């Protein structure tokens, strides 16, 4: 085949614009910031034929020189053909219209066309049906709470300007010409079945993939393989035995890949291509890597208009392009669906029927990238570690159930012979009551307030440390398996579109005052108003949370008084349970609503600060969102644990707020039961409503409503969806919004499990059940409902690990205070060893009650019905440690109060230091890097050195042989004389 000139090179079958549009385009300057630029024709020519590569250019060795010369040539790949050698049909996979070149990335944009040239559906014959199809398909999106780094479409939605359509088209043309200069191949599709949307398909040829892989220093597997040993023979036997026992729990992926063999990886280099196995080029760079390479080229490619440089993020932000995404591998449902990684993930990971199996972490990483793989690996480790915590929590709860009948304080409260008369719970409306009526609450409190809860608190503190250590070791193992041991996050982080826009505005304002050549950037002075706004708004939002919690307190006080005044017996019979439950539900609803509001406010505040990079934006957003959501979720719980019942006063001298509202007090058994109810309702409600209902129910409801509006049944919808190509199907899916919402959800749950576990031992069990569903729910969302994210490399979970470690440290202190001040554990110990006459708990209830003379009530606060119990009350009891009215210092704090307070503070100090010391010891005892992984990493270094030494030795031998051959050839030339036969004979004799 003859070589064609540059204008006819295979740069893609990009459709030409109308000549009128071409002539109307103003010349806009564009530049490419990459280091290797190749010149290609500025005009994108129509090419219906895919040109093969000449035979002389099919050599595997592509060096720096000939790569530049062959930039514009496309190399066909084997897998792009059908089994019989014919090209693939465009609708069967992510390919160009020739069915050969794979689509590595997609850009979508709005188009304006006359209605007469819009493509009609060949099956149904009208465009309205296509529009109804799109409305019927559920455009799913996960909760867009945090700004991601991965998806440029979501990262670009912070700043949108209303550009004229012609201006957008001109910018697209310039940007696409610039992409062609980088060596990428493009193809436009403006006749899609989605009205008003055009698509730009991008393909990276082999030489471009090699060039960018070398620039990005991608570690690729070499031909060298070695055996992976799992440690000593005994350890290896134990591992094999466990693997055989748990074989049914492993997903059926990578069946043909031996687990004991690993390829030696090395950063890709075009000069060292002989080290890599390039026998199958189409599989050497998988689809994840190809899309990442193209995305890096897109980020480097920039267009300039005046002094404002625009990259792909800015183009997306300004609506020049509407979305950018890599394509999924293929379909997952249907008889004709070909085997692919996406379908395998759906069958072995995203199905609820495999909830008992391990996750295919390697396949997740292969398809979605290391960052997504690390999230699901962390979630799997967290869920596995919840199993022993849930078992121990259930045992503690069952211990409380088994010993409730032997609990002496509960028996004394439930004994009617004691006939203890208690003071009114509220002013005027409430009357005297008997302690025996609190029997049910006292027995229920023992389920969560018993000696076993102290052991469980210590256990959970050590569990948190073991979880963190286990994850660090698991993370190091994954880094070794995924070849991330030498990976550093030093790659260039490109500026955000909002930052570039603000810099442009500042440049235009200071055009004459800025010295020539000085780079303009945003300083702290420029951001000072945003910082002040952030501080004020954060303080205001936290104050709003406190105010709402205070409003719920007032609700409890007022509803309790109203129920006491009610004439209905049913309302008066369960006042405490009604008030506790309704208040907890109100708190839950408020928490869910404020969570959504705070997410929007945190994003708005972060946008005001104009962070320079996506990483900076994400970290600032995570920090703000975590503070607001943490305060929102835990403020009601902290109030119940540490403040309720402490600021009450005493009968005759109560503390009042907002006029006549008397501060509420705890039940006789303490506030631990109410704290347990609040934790239970908040945790279950957030998991059921926020996690499951929002993620499952709302998308299904939207899909049902769209189907009813479109008047399409499921069969018609299925038939229409079959006519869509791969890029059209993916465009209808929801955009990927990052992992921050998923992490945040689990971090709050981790706080619920660890911070107040002393009051709710069943929290790990509820978290375990939720996470089993959450893993499959997230998997289904990633595989079926979201566009494929851009694969991002990461060697750890980043800032989330620091948050987890901080929560585990705070949990020790919080649980120490819960045991000391919220439960009756310390008062029981003090009574048993200091004040009990026989060393038992008999008489403990009477010891905790003080006396009050009813004649000392303030005017207007005495009960309306003093004869409610059928007899006149002169002395009533209330829970506190105060002197009796007949003492010389009536109603003053007694010495028992100060003794118990000292014991409580001593317990906090001892508990905190002992548990912290044990935690640090466990942290020191367990190495962060498993021993076998450390040995294998050392072995890899040795093998790599040996490989390069052999290569250098081979080069020296080849050079010496060449040198000897040259010397031999030169000596022959000097001694040889053709006219003289004797010379030839001497030469032959010398050779012999």
C-alpha positions, 0 to 999 in steps of 0.5 A: 500500500502506498503511503498517503500524504498528511492530509489523508492520514488516518486521524479518525473519521471525524465528520466535517462541519458545514463550510459556512460554519468553517468560514465563520470560525474566528482564529483562536490561538491554542497551544498544547502543554505536553512535551512532545508535540506532533504536527498533524493537519489542522483540518479534520478530514473524513476517513471511512477506511481504516488504514493498515500499517505498512509492514516495515513499521510493525516493529515492536521497538519504538524509539524516541526518533521513529515514534515522532515520525510515526505519530499519525499512523494507527496500528490495528489490534487483534481483539478489535476484530470479530472471530472471523477477522471481520470488523466488529459492528459499532453497536456491539462494543465501544468502537469507532464506526469502522469497528476496529479502533476502540473508544478510549474516552468520550466527550459529549456536547450540545448540538443545534440542528434543524428538526428535518435532519434529525435521525429518526428511529428506524424501529418506531419511526418517530422522535417522540418515542426516543424522547420518551425512552430517555425520560423512561430510563432512570438517570441515576445519581448517588448523593452529590455531597462532596466534590470529587477529584476523579470525574471532570464533569462533576468537578466542573459544575461549580462554575458555568457561564452562558457562552454563545453556541457559536463560541462554544463550537469554535472552542470545540473545533480548536480544542479538537485540532489541538487533540489531533496534534497530540496524536489522538484519533477522533470521530464525531457522532452527531446523529445519535438517538439522544436528541440534542447531544453530540459525541466525540469519540477519542482513540489513542494509537499504540505509539501514543499509549507508549509515549504517555505511559513512559511520561506517566511512569506507569509500572507494567509487568515484564516477562520476568516472573518469580515464585511468591512464597507466603512465609515459612512452611508452617505458615504456608500450610496454614494458609493453604488449609484456610484457603481450602476451607473457605473456598466456597466463599471466594468469588469465581474470578481469576481462575486461570491465574496461578496465585504463587507466580507474580510478574516483575513490574517496571516503569514502562520505557520505549527504549526497554520494550524488549523487557515487556511481553508485547505479543498481544498489544491490545491486552497490554494496556487494558481499558482502565489504563487506556482511559487514564492515559487519554485523560492525562492528555486531555488535562494537558491540552489547553486552548487560549483566548486572550490571556485566559487559558482553558483546559478540559475542566474549564471547557466542561465548566463553561458548557463547551462540553457537557460531560466526559467519561470513559466507557464501560466494557459492555452489557451485563444483561441479555442473551447476546451480552459478551463476556467482559469484566463488567458482567463478571463483576455484576455476577460475582460482586454486585448481586445480593445472592453472593453476599456471603462471599469475599469481594473480588478486590483484584477485579474491582481494581482492574476495572475501576482503579486503585482508589475505588479498589482501596475503598471496597477493600477497606470496607470489606476489612471493616465489615469482617472486623465487625463480626467479632465485635458483634458477637461479643456485643451480643454476648454482653447483651445476653449476659444482661438479660440472664442476670436481670432477675439477680440484679439487687437494685432492680429487685429493690425498685420493683419490690412494692413493699418498699413503698418509696414516694418520689417527688413530682417530675414537673411543676404543678401538673405532675403529682407524687409517684411511687418508685415501683412504677419505674420497675420496667425502666430499671430492668431494661437499663440493666441490659445495658448498664452492667459490669460486662459493659465495662469489659466491652468498652475495653474490648472495643478500644482494643478492637479499634486498634486491631482494626487499624493495624489489620488495615495497614497490613492489608493495605501494604499487601495490596500495595505489593500485589498492585505494584504500588510500593514505589508509587508516590503522589508527586504527579502534577495536580492541574488547576481547577476551572474556578481558580483559573477563572479568578486568576484571569479576572485578577490579571485583567484588573492588574493588567497595567500594574503587574510587572511583565513576566510575573505570574499572577496567583491568588493570595491569602489576601484575595481569599480573606473574605471567603475565609471569614465567611467560612468561619462565621458560617461554620460557627452559625451552623454549629449554633443552629445545631445546638439551638435545634437540640435545645428546642427538642429539650423544650419539646420534651419538657412541655410534652411531658407536662401536657401528658401529665395533665391529659385526661386520657388514661392511655396517655398518662400510662406510658409518659416516659416511653412516649416522650423518649421515643418521639424526641428521638424520632424528631432528632433523627428527622432533623439530623437527616435534613440538616445532613443534606443542608450542611453538605450543600453549605460545605460545598458552597463555602469551599467554592468561595475559598477557590482552592487551586487544585482538586486535591486541595478542594477535596480535603477542605470539603471533607474537613468542613463536611465532617465537622458539620455532620459529626456535630449534627449527629452527635450533639443530641447524644452528647447532651443525653450522655453528659448534660441531662440530669446534671443541671437540674437543681433540687426540689424547691430550687430547680433550674429554669430556662426560657421562663418557666421551663424546668430542666428535665432530669433522668429516670431513677435508673439513670440516663443510660437507657434514654441514651441507648434509645437515641443511639438505636433510633439514630443509627437504624434510622440513618442506615435505613432511611438515608442509606437504603431508602435514598439509594434504592427507593428514590431511583426506583420511584423516579424510574417508575414515574418516568415509565408512566409519563412515557407510557412505555411498558418494560418490553418497549423500553428494553427493545429501545435500549437495545438500539442504543450504542455503548456511549449512548447507554453510558451517557444516560447513566449517572455521573460518578461523584467520588468516594467521599460520600461513601467514606463519610457515611462509614466514618459516622457509623464508625463513630456510632460503633466506638464512641458510645458503645458502653451504652449500646452493645448491639451497635456493632451488630446493626453496623454489620448487618447494614454493611453486608447490604451496603457493600452489594448496594454500592457494588450494584450502583458502581456497576449498573447505575453510574458511568465508569469513573476515571481510574485514579491511583492511590496507595492509601485511603488518605485523610480518612485514615487520620479521621478513623485514628482520631475517632478511635482515640477519642472513643477511649475518653468518651467511653470512660466518661460514659461509664463513670458519669452516665451509668451507675457503675461507679456509685455501685462500687463505692456503695458496695465497698464503702457504705454497704453494711454487709458488702452487698448491694442491698440498700443501694437504692435507698442510699441514692435517694435524698429526702425533701420536705414538701413544705419547702416547695416554692409557691406555685410549684406544688402539685395540683393533686397532692392526694393522687396516691390516696394519702397525704405526703409530707416527705418525698424522695429524689435521686441525689446525694444531699443532706436531709431537711433535718440536718444542720445544712439541709439540702447541701451536697453530702460527703457521699457526693464528693466521694463518688465524684472523686472515684469517677474522676479517678476511674476516668484517668485510670481507664484512659491511661490503661486502655491507651497503654494497651492500645499502644502496646498492640500497635507496637507489637504488630508490624505495619508490613507483613514479614512475607511481604517485606521479604518479597519486596526485597526479593523484587529489588534483587531480581530487578538488579539482576535483570538490569545487570544481565541486560548491561552484560549482554550489551557489553558482550554485543558491543565487544563482539561488534568491536571484534567484528569491526577489527576483523573486517578492517584487518581483512581490508588492509591485508587483502590484495585481489590481483595477487593470488599469493596474498589470498592464499596467505589470507586463507592460511591465516584464517585457518 
